[in-house]
Structure formats: C-alpha cells, structure tokens
C-alpha cells in the first residue's frame, strides 16, 4: 500500500510519509525552486526530481539515499542545431522508468516536444529521433498556460513489453511505438477537438492530450483526459471512444486508472477550458466503476463552497492497491483518500501550487 | 583578462565565483569560464548555446549580447531578469 508520496510544487519538493499518526511531511527539498515532477524508481530506489529554474533552465536531481542528499545529473537537452531558432528543452513534463528488467533506463517527455531516453540513470540523455523526425511534428501545437511549445505529458511503458510505449502530447495526439522507439505511429482515432475549425477537428496531430492512464493489470485499457473531454480505449490505445457520461463536466487535466479493475478510473473535472475552476465552486472527483457507463461524483471531505482548486495533469495518483489516492491542487491543497475516493482528508493545506503527486 | 561575475541568485544553484578570463567577446569570455566550470554552462546557455531568455549580460554598465566585444579590463556581469510570484 502506498505509504509515501512525492509532491512536486512551484516552490519545492515535499516528501510525505504515512505513520501511525497519519500522513505528515517527512522531508522537504529544493525549497523556493520550481519543481515539475518527481519520481521514485522502483527498480533501484533512486529518486528523481525535475527542476524548472525559470531563469536558469531545467535541471534534474537524483538522490541515491532515499532523499537525504541530492546530486545534479544531466537534464535532457536537444542536440545542437544549425537553425538559429533550434529547440531547447523548456520543462521536464514526465519522467518514467523503463521496463522492470531495463535497469537504469529512463524516459523523459518534455515541453519542447522532445522525448528523451537515458540508459544510465540520468547520466546522459539522447533525443528519440524516431518521434522527433516525424514530419507530422510540425503540426503539433503548444498546450496553453505556460506551455508554449508542444509537451509530452504522458509516457507509458507497457508492463508486458518495454519496447511497446504510448506517449501523449499536448497538443500532438497519441503516439505509439512497438520497437522501443525506432518507429512511431499516431493512434488518435476517435479523438476529436470540437474547438478547432471543422476540417481540423479529427486531425490526429492536433489532439490535446492532457493525460493518459493505463490499467496496470489490463494494459489494453487506457483512459484519456483530453482538452475536449474524456476518452477510453480497450484496444491498447489503437482507437478511442468518447466517454459522455462524465460529470459534472468533461473538462479537466488529471486521470488515474485503477491498477486492477479496468472498469474503474478517476477524473477531476473543472468547468471548461476558459474557466478552470470546479463547477459551482465545489471540489469533486468523478469515478466510474462500470467502464464509463456511469460516474459517481465524490465530495466527502472536499470543500463544497468557494473552492477554486485546479488539479493539473500530474496532480492525481493512485497506489498499487487502487484504494489510496492523492490529489494536489494549484491552490496548495493536498487531499488523500484511503477508500478509493469515497472520502478524502486534507493532508496539507498550505503547500505551494502542486504540479505533480506520485506514490513512491 | 576580463573579469566575469555572476548573480548571487545563481550561486544558490551552482558554484560560480568571479573569475578573470581571456576572450574578446561576451561569448568567448563565457566559454573560457565554462572551460573551467562545465556545470555552469546549462544555467547560462540553453540547448543551442543561446543566452537563456531570462539571463542578461552587462559589460561594465552596458547591456550586451553574446557577440559584443569585451576588452581586457572590462567587467562582465551575468544577471537574471526579475519576475514575481
């Protein structure tokens, strides 16, 4: 059961642990610095924290002693270009371990649109040319607030075969490889963006994928929160079907998939794209338990008056049991549920704006 | 030798004491600094070796670009632009 959570915020990293007295902030790091994400590698226990130092660029820190001390390792960066407008990594959006047997392999999706791979625990990084060189990349767009360039927000390594991967791009659709990143194909069939001009609505390369989550024990079932709504795939992400039952609204960023039950997933809806607050000022989580035929709107323990929290795309996570969830907001609230979202408790109420939460 | 000094805000993240280095342009003196302090490069330059968008350089009292000249008695200051929040 998840007894530890890494919370990456606009002003530091917070390491929460659950003891006999409940959850507490056990350690902090990088106070004052903008963190975009943090991840504990289950294969070797290393913890990675991605900084976005505003003035001074993106940095990656690694701890080999469980968060006591940190060492700056290499951050992904683009190869030198002849183009004076050549790319530069602007934000480390998603860091994921490679397959269980691929010790030391990491993947990093960035704002800037590059997918990077490290084979040496962040000692060095290489741009994945297979995806970067796709001609369709020129059609990708930035994904909005502080994301001026396309951002790879999701990197899912298939638990059955690490050569198979799904990435989500905001805004560039869903892309998949079956050969470890040598070749890629866009698998956005079924996604649509009603806010685009009619001729572009179903264009696979402009789909704004906010986040994709996969059921660990039924890996062909994936849930996707799109700028335009919620979608589900039951064929490994080859095609997508809109989930119209989501309520109270279809806009949002975050999604979590139950690790064992392919019919259960959680979302955190907001009003709509141009009004990014909870509907009616009521903080809620939407959960389906029946494969999206219906949703329950979960409110217990969450503020139901004058709540303006937004949960960003990496701001929701579920542990390996499917019972514990954590949710962090841009207002600095961190809520935890220990019963699948039926009720929530405030674990921290005065954090900086939360970018990412992750069970560790 | 030109003297190159860095903002205190940068010292929070990476060691960068003032140093006297050779070079006839802003880029050249910064390259001389990075030759002895490789980690500093990515804090000042982006992936394409451009000055980071929110990093400013002054030669003496004058705002400068990477191609601007630097004389042997000049002082080069590397600052960050300020932002709130």
Interface residues (C-beta under 8 A of the other chain):
Chain A: X10 X53 X54 X55 X56 X57 X59 X72 X75 X77 X78 X79 X80 X81 X84 X86 X87 X88 X89
Chain B: X9 X10 X13 X14 X39 X42 X43 X44 X46 X47 X48 X49 X50 X52 X54 X55 X80 X81 X83 X85
